[in-house]
Amino acid sequence: MPKGRKRPYDNNPPVEDDDKIDEEAALSNMLFGAEPDVAANNAANDWSGFLQADEQADEDENDDSNDDSDDDSGSKTGVGPAWVDDDDVDVDLRAASRTSKLRKTTEENTVSNEEYESRLRARQQEVSLKVGGADFTSWADPTGTTKPRANSYDSDDSTESLSNVLSSAAPLLATSKSLPPTTISSVRVQDLNQVDYNKSTVCSVKFHPDGAIALTAGYDKTLRFFALSSSSKEPSSKIHGVYFPDLPIMDAQFMDDGGSVVLCGRRKFIYTYDVVAGVVSKISQIGHRPEKSWEKMAVNATGSMVAFVGIDGFALVCKAVTLEVLGTFKMSGTCRTVAFSAGGDYLLASGSDGNVYKWDIRMLSSAQTRPVYKFKNQDGSIVQSLAVSRRITAVGSESGVVNLYENNKEDRGANFYSRVEERDPMKAIMNLTTSIDNLRFNETGEILAVSSRREKDAMRLVHLPSATVFSNWPTSKTPLGYVWSFDFSPKSGYLAVGNDKGKCLMYRLSHYESDL
């Protein structure tokens, strides 16, 4: 070769091997949507061009014969692919665990390149819609007027159905619908507030009714909203936070079907926050009540009513958003806790006298404030917490005992009872030895979560209706800390646990097919 003359590929070295070409072709297909076989052929043609130029340079240098020149000039007129990969004909979905999830049936093993690309596109589009394809305020709009961006790949029912399946991290084939009574399958995922931990105790954690959003609040006076991640390996993203300079928050809950949040603490005033409009409202006094502190409350299933724990044995029922007092109920002793029935027709309260009171909210219009039913908790100590499912009422006491009572035995019609009924619980849970501060059923009523903030790692999950405690959670290595709050996602796919360190741990409950 003459001095100073470079080979055509000196500044652009060729690809080292065929495997690298395969990887680049696949990457090009994922990023730019090119057909897999076209991308591979283009790469092959580029490599063939390098070879041609190299051959021509060698021929000029060595003054080859006219026959060689003719052959070379003939090769310029039509160059075919340098290689053809037979694997490009069909894609084996069993080759990797990720591609195996793209199968529609267990018998399906291979698909064409076009079908493979179509399924990948459908999955990518679904994931992108979950992360950033819709207005973040749409989750808080109870009217449903805010619509997500249209999905051009879901033009027919079959593609939409496939996208819904592929977007879920749950197993495609469920082996059993009943929850095993002794052990529970759970996996810790990224903390809910990992991108912005609370600066102090997480006193409240709640999922939005649609499950895609959750809030945390605590003594650092900040209300934070997070959008749950669609991947267990990625943290939830923070939407925004609201600072309340004069309120260390002790409880925060969604109301009005998720359109608003009510916040309370050891102050005589209460805040509400409109998550759609972003407006903060301060309510200086509820009715004409003399309370100087509002520390506990409960919201009914529809979010239309809020019940507060008052002083001197009073429990207040208020209208959501405006907090207009709808009625007050009086019990003997000090009121410590309130809870709505699963259907929302009754309010239950209990406290220092150890009795559980039940009022019919439907009778508020008749100014009837006498309880329709009351019974003595068998433990005999102060009742600290209540939780009600469709079948069971759970009563947590200061002694650490949780008694479970069947609801069907409480049906006494519209009669009013002045006496306290003696009842035997169906089961007593005695796994904790300190005061039961929080009780909550999951949506299906199969799990009861029990916790105490007075002892480290004091949290248990109870299987129902067998009333047995799951033996494999938590373990000695589960970093719960001192548990102050927890909540199940609407479809029981997640359990969020807030502790004294400002962290909100997240656990995926694998039994439930929905990830929310």
C-alpha positions, 0 to 999 in steps of 0.5 A: 500500500502506498505511503500515507494511504489508510485502509478504509476502516482504519478510523472505523474499526469493524465489529469484532464478532457476530455476537456483537452484531446480534446485540447491536441489532437487538438494541436498535430494535428496542430503541428505534422499532426497527424490524429485527431481521432488517436491523441484522441485514443492515449490520451485515451489509455494513460489514460486507462493505468494509470487507469490499473496501479492504479487498480493493485496497489490497488489489491496488497495492499488489497490482493484481491481474485483470481477472482479479479486478474483474471479479472485484468489480463484479462484487461491487455491483451486488453484495449479499449478506455476510451471514444469515442467522437461522434463529432470526426466523422464530424467537424462543420464549423459553430462552429467558425468564423475562421472555417466558412471561410474554407467552399467552399459553403454557404450550406456546414456545416460539413466536415470529419476530413480528409477534415478538416485537408486537408483544414487547411494544404492548408491554412497554406502552403499558409501563410508560402509561403507568409511570408518566403517561397520565396526569398525576392529579387524575388519581385524586379526581373522584369524578373521573374527568381527568383521563390518561393519554390514549394508548395507540397500541391497545386498539383492540380488546385482545391487545388490551387484555394482553397488556393488562396481564403483562403489566402485572408482576403477579404469577400468571397461573394461581395455584390456589385462591385460599390463603394458607393458614400457617405461612404467608409468602412476602417479599420486601421491595423498595421502601415507599418513601425511599426517595424522601424519608420522613424526618421523624416517626411515620405516624400515618401511612394510607393508600389511596382508594385506587391503590396507585398513590399513598401518603405518609405523615408524622411529627415532622409536620409534612404530608408526602404523596408517593406514586407506587412504582410498577417495578419492585426494583425501582423506588416509588416516586414522590409526587409532592409534599405539603408542610404544616408549620403548626401541626405535628401530624398524628393521623392523616387519612383520605376522605371524599373518595380520595379527593381530600385528606384530613389531618389532625394532631395534638391541636384544637384545630384540624387541617384538610387538603384538597389534593385536586386543587392543592388547597389547604383549609384550616378548621379552627373548631369542630362545631362548638366542641371544647376539645383541645386535641384531636388525635384519633379518627376513622373514615368510613369505606366511602369516605363520606364521613369522619369519626373523631375521638372526643373527650368525656366519652364522646365520639363525633361523626362529621361530614367529609370535607366540611367536617360539619357535625352530624351527630355525637355519641356518649359512652361511659368512661373515656373514649379511646378508639372508634371504627366504622362497620364494613358497610358503614351503617354503624359506628363502634367505640370503646375505651376505659370501661372495657365495653364495646358500643355500637350505634346506628348512624342511619338514626342520626336524623332522628336524634337517637344517640343510644347504642343499639348494642354493647358488650363487655370485652372479656379481657377486662382491661382498657380497650385501645383499638378496634377493627371491623370486617364483614364477619369479625370484630377485633378488639385490642386491649392495653394488656396486649390481648386481641379478642375476635368476635363474630359479627352475626351474634351482634344482630339485634335489629333496632332494639336498644339495650341498656344492659351490657351483654357478656360474650365469649370471643371466638379466639384470643390472640396473645402473641404480643404483651404490650398495648395494641395500638393498631388493628386493621383487616385487609380488603378480603378479611383474610388477614388481620394486622396487629401492632404495638408501638411500645416494643420493637418489632411488635407486629403480627399478621393473623390468618382468618377465619382460622385465627392463627398467627403466621409463623414465618413473618416477621422473622428475627431479621425483619427490620420493623423497628417500633411500628407506629402505622401500617396499611394494606393496599386496596387489593392486598398486594402490598403492606406498608409499615411506618416506623419510628425511624422515618421509614415506610417499609413495603412488602409484596404479599405474593398470594394476591394476584393484583400488585395493588 
